[in-house]
């Protein structure tokens, strides 16, 4: 029956760390513990303490000290040869890791729901280009469900969604708040209303809507749930631009982000209709795979959203 004594200690406890090996190599090259300490940016007492700790760990004397300098013992020379190979391997490891980081930092794949992709991301990406001009950015626009799927499948590094909740399997942070508004064409009967549309009437009215999976549709459906949810759509379209075009033609009302209809409202091509009894607001979120905090260009982009 084996005992705990038969189990060797982990390698990290049996082998000196890289800092100690680099110090030993510097002593061998410079012939002085003091000069080695200065080259490595540490104090001489700290260097002496590190050498003693290494000798205790290995159980052999490595360096002899005299007024004229420091000299390696025979064991120290042998250990130095081994240390040199370890340090060279570590340098190769570091070069490979830096190459991986450089390759990672040379591209950024962003997936965003339509409102964020069209009205917020352009400004953020222009600012990012000022910080990281060598980073190639690709943008995949789609509904919030598609954004979540791309992140989970590894097809995007960072995403932005507009839905009610954080999609499963993702972590998130709120980057902005948005208000949804009911809009109609100037000739629509609601454009001449003198009183707000009650939430129950809005729920019962067939609307021009984005497809299922859209963050905007999720928010509206959740807000009207106590009134029976949304009526069957008058039209179901796959882009905000298509929805606005249908509304402008007078087909019917819709609910869209105020960001998406700001120009149309200012030019009186659409009219905002007040609504009572329901709060049409939402959080806009940055999302990423659960447990994988954004790094590199993703982290830079995320920090830019916090400035707005």
Kinemage of the C-alpha trace (Angstrom):
@kinemage 1
@onewidth
@group {chain A} dominant
@subgroup {mainchain}
@vectorlist {calphas} color= white
{ca unk a 1} P 0.000 0.000 0.000
{ca unk a 2} L 1.513 3.317 -1.034
{ca unk a 3} L 1.734 6.276 1.313
{ca unk a 4} L 1.655 10.000 0.724
{ca unk a 5} L 5.466 9.904 0.800
{ca unk a 6} L 5.478 7.963 -2.477
{ca unk a 7} L 3.703 10.801 -4.298
{ca unk a 8} L 6.242 13.326 -5.633
{ca unk a 9} L 5.668 16.974 -5.037
{ca unk a 10} L 4.424 18.970 -8.050
{ca unk a 11} L 7.165 20.004 -10.470
{ca unk a 12} L 6.668 23.678 -9.588
{ca unk a 13} L 7.806 22.901 -6.030
{ca unk a 14} L 10.864 20.931 -7.149
{ca unk a 15} L 12.232 23.185 -9.911
{ca unk a 16} L 13.411 26.798 -9.427
{ca unk a 17} L 11.248 29.463 -11.033
{ca unk a 18} L 12.263 31.345 -14.175
{ca unk a 19} L 13.309 34.419 -12.222
{ca unk a 20} L 15.834 32.396 -10.231
{ca unk a 21} L 17.179 30.731 -13.375
{ca unk a 22} L 17.580 34.082 -15.136
{ca unk a 23} L 19.484 35.383 -12.097
{ca unk a 24} L 21.830 32.382 -12.154
{ca unk a 25} L 22.499 32.908 -15.871
{ca unk a 26} L 23.242 36.577 -15.265
{ca unk a 27} L 25.697 35.712 -12.464
{ca unk a 28} L 27.458 33.254 -14.767
{ca unk a 29} L 27.696 35.847 -17.548
{ca unk a 30} L 28.670 38.882 -15.454
{ca unk a 31} L 30.730 37.241 -12.687
{ca unk a 32} L 29.060 39.362 -10.023
{ca unk a 33} L 25.896 38.949 -8.021
{ca unk a 34} L 25.605 42.734 -7.660
{ca unk a 35} L 25.879 43.376 -11.419
{ca unk a 36} L 23.388 40.569 -12.090
{ca unk a 37} L 20.970 42.141 -9.613
{ca unk a 38} L 21.270 45.558 -11.277
{ca unk a 39} L 20.700 44.073 -14.748
{ca unk a 40} L 17.527 42.367 -13.566
{ca unk a 41} L 16.280 45.424 -11.663
{ca unk a 42} L 16.366 43.908 -8.166
{ca unk a 43} L 18.392 44.734 -5.053
{ca unk a 44} L 21.528 42.805 -4.171
{ca unk a 45} L 20.000 41.510 -0.907
{ca unk a 46} L 17.018 40.237 -2.890
{ca unk a 47} L 19.363 38.540 -5.364
{ca unk a 48} L 21.334 36.922 -2.554
{ca unk a 49} L 18.117 35.704 -0.947
{ca unk a 50} L 16.944 34.235 -4.244
{ca unk a 51} L 20.210 32.359 -4.774
{ca unk a 52} L 20.101 30.947 -1.213
{ca unk a 53} L 16.505 29.828 -1.732
{ca unk a 54} L 17.485 28.105 -4.983
{ca unk a 55} L 20.400 26.349 -3.279
{ca unk a 56} L 18.123 25.157 -0.472
{ca unk a 57} L 15.555 23.936 -2.964
{ca unk a 58} L 18.096 21.947 -4.987
{ca unk a 59} L 20.227 20.898 -2.017
{ca unk a 60} L 23.550 21.984 -3.577
{ca unk a 61} L 25.819 25.027 -3.434
{ca unk a 62} L 25.603 27.027 -6.661
{ca unk a 63} L 27.605 30.227 -6.128
{ca unk a 64} L 30.662 31.130 -4.086
{ca unk a 65} L 31.122 34.765 -3.188
{ca unk a 66} L 34.362 36.662 -2.642
{ca unk a 67} L 35.463 40.323 -2.572
{ca unk a 68} L 36.447 39.988 -6.233
{ca unk a 69} L 33.046 38.733 -7.379
{ca unk a 70} L 30.859 35.640 -7.596
{ca unk a 71} L 31.842 32.304 -9.127
{ca unk a 72} L 29.776 29.286 -9.982
{ca unk a 73} L 30.560 26.021 -8.267
{ca unk a 74} L 30.851 22.873 -10.391
{ca unk a 75} L 27.252 22.077 -9.485
{ca unk a 76} L 26.322 25.672 -10.290
{ca unk a 77} L 27.841 25.376 -13.781
{ca unk a 78} L 25.889 22.201 -14.430
{ca unk a 79} L 22.641 23.726 -13.150
{ca unk a 80} L 23.315 26.822 -15.276
{ca unk a 81} L 23.495 24.688 -18.431
{ca unk a 82} L 20.148 23.140 -17.566
{ca unk a 83} L 18.674 26.539 -16.681
{ca unk a 84} L 19.803 27.974 -20.017
{ca unk a 85} L 17.782 25.358 -21.917
{ca unk a 86} L 14.735 26.001 -19.735
{ca unk a 87} L 14.957 29.780 -20.212
{ca unk a 88} L 15.403 29.378 -23.979
{ca unk a 89} L 12.307 27.162 -24.060
{ca unk a 90} L 10.427 29.791 -22.020
{ca unk a 91} L 11.502 32.500 -24.470
{ca unk a 92} L 10.191 30.365 -27.334
{ca unk a 93} L 6.952 29.862 -25.426
{ca unk a 94} L 6.650 33.624 -24.850
{ca unk a 95} L 7.315 34.396 -28.527
{ca unk a 96} L 4.599 31.950 -29.548
{ca unk a 97} L 2.131 33.428 -27.056
{ca unk a 98} L 2.873 36.943 -28.322
{ca unk a 99} L 2.288 35.765 -31.880
{ca unk a 100} L -1.061 34.295 -30.854
{ca unk a 101} L -2.030 37.570 -29.162
{ca unk a 102} L -0.979 39.553 -32.227
{ca unk a 103} L -3.090 37.314 -34.461
{ca unk a 104} L -6.045 37.608 -32.080
{ca unk a 105} L -5.675 41.372 -31.871
{ca unk a 106} L -5.539 41.759 -35.649
{ca unk a 107} L -9.253 40.986 -36.032
{ca unk a 108} L -12.527 41.510 -34.218
{ca unk a 109} L -15.800 39.780 -35.076
{ca unk a 110} L -18.819 41.683 -33.796
{ca unk a 111} L -22.422 40.474 -33.945
{ca unk a 112} L -25.135 43.021 -33.211
{ca unk a 113} L -28.902 43.309 -33.355
{ca unk a 114} L -30.222 45.686 -35.971
{ca unk a 115} L -30.855 48.851 -33.955
{ca unk a 116} L -27.437 48.784 -32.297
{ca unk a 117} L -25.700 47.816 -35.551
{ca unk a 118} L -27.253 50.703 -37.456
{ca unk a 119} L -27.395 53.524 -34.917
{ca unk a 120} L -24.769 52.978 -32.187
{ca unk a 121} L -21.998 50.708 -33.427
{ca unk a 122} L -20.744 52.925 -36.284
{ca unk a 123} L -19.617 55.595 -33.835
{ca unk a 124} L -18.036 53.036 -31.497
{ca unk a 125} L -16.192 51.348 -34.380
{ca unk a 126} L -14.845 54.666 -35.678
{ca unk a 127} L -13.463 55.371 -32.210
{ca unk a 128} L -12.011 51.846 -32.045
{ca unk a 129} L -10.236 52.384 -35.363
{ca unk a 130} L -8.566 55.438 -33.840
{ca unk a 131} L -7.233 53.239 -31.027
{ca unk a 132} L -6.428 50.109 -33.046
{ca unk a 133} L -5.996 51.077 -36.705
{ca unk a 134} L -4.477 47.683 -37.540
{ca unk a 135} L -7.466 45.668 -36.343
{ca unk a 136} L -9.790 44.366 -39.043
{ca unk a 137} L -13.412 44.450 -37.859
{ca unk a 138} L -16.247 42.414 -39.318
{ca unk a 139} L -19.844 43.137 -38.335
{ca unk a 140} L -22.618 40.562 -38.499
{ca unk a 141} L -26.038 42.178 -38.099
{ca unk a 142} L -29.131 40.172 -37.226
{ca unk a 143} L -31.781 39.790 -34.566
{ca unk a 144} L -30.889 39.216 -30.921
{ca unk a 145} L -31.461 35.459 -31.143
{ca unk a 146} L -29.032 35.215 -34.074
{ca unk a 147} L -26.431 37.243 -32.181
{ca unk a 148} L -26.632 34.884 -29.201
{ca unk a 149} L -26.341 31.848 -31.456
{ca unk a 150} L -23.231 33.215 -33.202
{ca unk a 151} L -21.525 33.858 -29.877
{ca unk a 152} L -22.317 30.393 -28.549
{ca unk a 153} L -21.081 28.827 -31.804
{ca unk a 154} L -17.791 30.754 -31.695
{ca unk a 155} L -18.602 32.808 -34.802
{ca unk a 156} L -18.287 36.183 -33.006
{ca unk a 157} L -16.042 37.622 -30.302
{ca unk a 158} L -18.456 40.195 -28.883
{ca unk a 159} L -22.167 40.777 -29.350
{ca unk a 160} L -24.829 43.410 -28.702
{ca unk a 161} L -28.495 42.569 -28.084
{ca unk a 162} L -31.761 44.364 -27.326
{ca unk a 163} L -33.987 41.712 -25.764
{ca unk a 164} L -35.733 41.452 -22.407
{ca unk a 165} L -33.253 39.096 -20.734
{ca unk a 166} L -29.641 38.018 -21.128
{ca unk a 167} L -29.611 35.059 -23.571
{ca unk a 168} L -28.688 31.700 -22.063
{ca unk a 169} L -25.005 30.812 -21.954
{ca unk a 170} L -23.859 34.436 -22.140
{ca unk a 171} L -22.612 37.076 -19.729
{ca unk a 172} L -23.639 40.686 -20.261
{ca unk a 173} L -23.291 44.301 -19.259
{ca unk a 174} L -25.731 47.121 -19.999
{ca unk a 175} L -24.203 49.664 -22.401
{ca unk a 176} L -27.206 51.928 -23.084
{ca unk a 177} L -30.923 52.445 -22.431
{ca unk a 178} L -33.472 52.790 -25.176
{ca unk a 179} L -37.086 53.938 -25.423
{ca unk a 180} L -39.506 52.316 -27.824
{ca unk a 181} L -42.136 54.480 -29.505
{ca unk a 182} L -45.348 53.810 -31.393
{ca unk a 183} L -45.239 55.509 -34.802
{ca unk a 184} L -47.602 55.844 -37.733
{ca unk a 185} L -47.689 57.632 -41.077
{ca unk a 186} L -49.086 61.206 -40.968
{ca unk a 187} L -52.249 60.038 -42.709
{ca unk a 188} L -53.016 57.245 -40.265
{ca unk a 189} L -56.047 57.838 -37.940
{ca unk a 190} L -53.840 57.520 -34.855
{ca unk a 191} L -51.805 60.515 -36.027
{ca unk a 192} L -54.835 62.734 -35.274
{ca unk a 193} L -55.656 61.285 -31.880
{ca unk a 194} L -55.951 63.758 -29.033
{ca unk a 195} L -55.630 61.119 -26.322
{ca unk a 196} L -53.004 58.400 -25.810
{ca unk a 197} L -53.621 54.894 -27.093
{ca unk a 198} L -54.428 52.605 -24.132
{ca unk a 199} L -52.102 49.650 -23.728
{ca unk a 200} L -55.025 47.234 -24.181
{ca unk a 201} L -55.905 48.804 -27.536
{ca unk a 202} L -52.265 48.656 -28.635
{ca unk a 203} L -52.128 44.956 -27.732
{ca unk a 204} L -55.303 44.248 -29.708
{ca unk a 205} L -54.169 46.168 -32.800
{ca unk a 206} L -52.388 44.254 -35.590
{ca unk a 207} L -48.985 45.908 -35.913
{ca unk a 208} L -46.178 45.885 -38.434
{ca unk a 209} L -43.505 43.940 -36.560
{ca unk a 210} L -40.026 42.524 -36.846
{ca unk a 211} L -39.683 38.749 -37.022
{ca unk a 212} L -39.696 36.515 -33.940
{ca unk a 213} L -36.294 36.617 -32.259
{ca unk a 214} L -36.065 40.375 -32.664
{ca unk a 215} L -35.183 42.185 -29.437
{ca unk a 216} L -37.734 44.907 -30.149
{ca unk a 217} L -40.511 42.381 -30.594
{ca unk a 218} L -39.531 40.541 -27.406
{ca unk a 219} L -39.714 43.756 -25.390
{ca unk a 220} L -43.090 44.812 -26.802
{ca unk a 221} L -44.584 41.344 -26.320
{ca unk a 222} L -43.366 41.230 -22.703
{ca unk a 223} L -44.646 44.737 -21.978
{ca unk a 224} L -48.113 43.847 -23.271
{ca unk a 225} L -48.258 40.360 -21.734
{ca unk a 226} L -50.754 41.418 -19.065
{ca unk a 227} L -53.109 42.536 -21.850
{ca unk a 228} L -52.910 39.233 -23.689
{ca unk a 229} L -49.717 39.898 -25.616
{ca unk a 230} L -49.441 41.073 -29.188
{ca unk a 231} L -52.199 40.526 -31.698
{ca unk a 232} L -51.349 38.606 -34.858
{ca unk a 233} L -49.010 40.866 -36.874
{ca unk a 234} L -50.352 42.905 -39.764
{ca unk a 235} L -46.975 42.372 -41.417
{ca unk a 236} L -43.865 40.562 -40.181
{ca unk a 237} L -40.628 41.885 -41.685
{ca unk a 238} L -36.969 41.014 -41.200
{ca unk a 239} L -35.393 44.469 -41.035
{ca unk a 240} L -36.047 47.829 -39.403
{ca unk a 241} L -35.737 49.532 -42.783
{ca unk a 242} L -38.508 47.348 -44.210
{ca unk a 243} L -40.731 48.056 -41.198
{ca unk a 244} L -40.243 51.825 -41.573
{ca unk a 245} L -40.994 51.657 -45.283
{ca unk a 246} L -44.261 49.815 -44.629
{ca unk a 247} L -45.280 52.284 -41.912
{ca unk a 248} L -44.483 55.281 -44.136
{ca unk a 249} L -46.778 53.883 -46.807
{ca unk a 250} L -49.670 54.090 -44.333
{ca unk a 251} L -50.250 50.354 -43.936
{ca unk a 252} L -50.375 50.467 -40.142
{ca unk a 253} L -48.586 51.312 -36.884
{ca unk a 254} L -45.420 49.847 -35.459
{ca unk a 255} L -43.252 50.022 -32.342
{ca unk a 256} L -39.588 50.853 -32.940
{ca unk a 257} L -36.603 52.271 -31.136
{ca unk a 258} L -36.530 56.041 -30.908
{ca unk a 259} L -33.020 55.767 -32.363
{ca unk a 260} L -34.414 54.171 -35.504
{ca unk a 261} L -37.112 56.770 -36.192
{ca unk a 262} L -35.480 59.998 -34.991
{ca unk a 263} L -34.939 61.325 -38.524
{ca unk a 264} L -38.446 60.384 -39.680
{ca unk a 265} L -40.045 62.066 -36.678
{ca unk a 266} L -37.956 65.219 -37.144
{ca unk a 267} L -38.947 65.403 -40.822
{ca unk a 268} L -42.624 64.627 -40.020
{ca unk a 269} L -42.542 61.564 -42.247
{ca unk a 270} L -43.843 59.692 -39.204
{ca unk a 271} L -45.797 60.713 -36.124
{ca unk a 272} L -45.206 59.415 -32.609
{ca unk a 273} L -48.385 58.243 -30.887
{ca unk a 274} L -48.478 58.516 -27.072
{ca unk a 275} L -49.368 55.308 -25.224
{ca unk a 276} L -50.634 54.930 -21.652
{ca unk a 277} L -50.609 51.992 -19.299
{ca unk a 278} L -47.369 50.414 -20.489
{ca unk a 279} L -43.677 51.206 -20.217
{ca unk a 280} L -41.867 50.652 -23.498
{ca unk a 281} L -38.187 50.771 -22.499
{ca unk a 282} L -35.280 48.395 -22.617
{ca unk a 283} L -31.626 47.897 -21.849
{ca unk a 284} L -29.110 47.482 -24.659
{ca unk a 285} L -26.457 44.962 -23.660
{ca unk a 286} L -23.006 43.825 -24.705
{ca unk a 287} L -22.798 40.029 -24.454
{ca unk a 288} L -20.085 37.395 -24.640
{ca unk a 289} L -19.742 33.653 -23.891
{ca unk a 290} L -20.244 32.887 -20.225
{ca unk a 291} L -17.039 32.932 -18.186
{ca unk a 292} L -14.930 34.427 -21.010
{ca unk a 293} L -14.402 38.074 -20.126
{ca unk a 294} L -13.620 40.123 -23.271
{ca unk a 295} L -9.920 40.635 -24.018
{ca unk a 296} L -7.928 42.415 -26.716
{ca unk a 297} L -9.994 44.451 -29.209
{ca unk a 298} L -13.238 43.198 -27.644
{ca unk a 299} L -12.239 44.784 -24.344
{ca unk a 300} L -11.302 48.033 -26.127
{ca unk a 301} L -14.680 48.181 -27.862
{ca unk a 302} L -16.513 47.417 -24.634
{ca unk a 303} L -14.703 50.283 -22.863
{ca unk a 304} L -15.744 52.668 -25.650
{ca unk a 305} L -19.440 51.893 -25.119
{ca unk a 306} L -19.116 53.046 -21.506
{ca unk a 307} L -18.153 56.560 -22.638
{ca unk a 308} L -21.494 57.279 -24.317
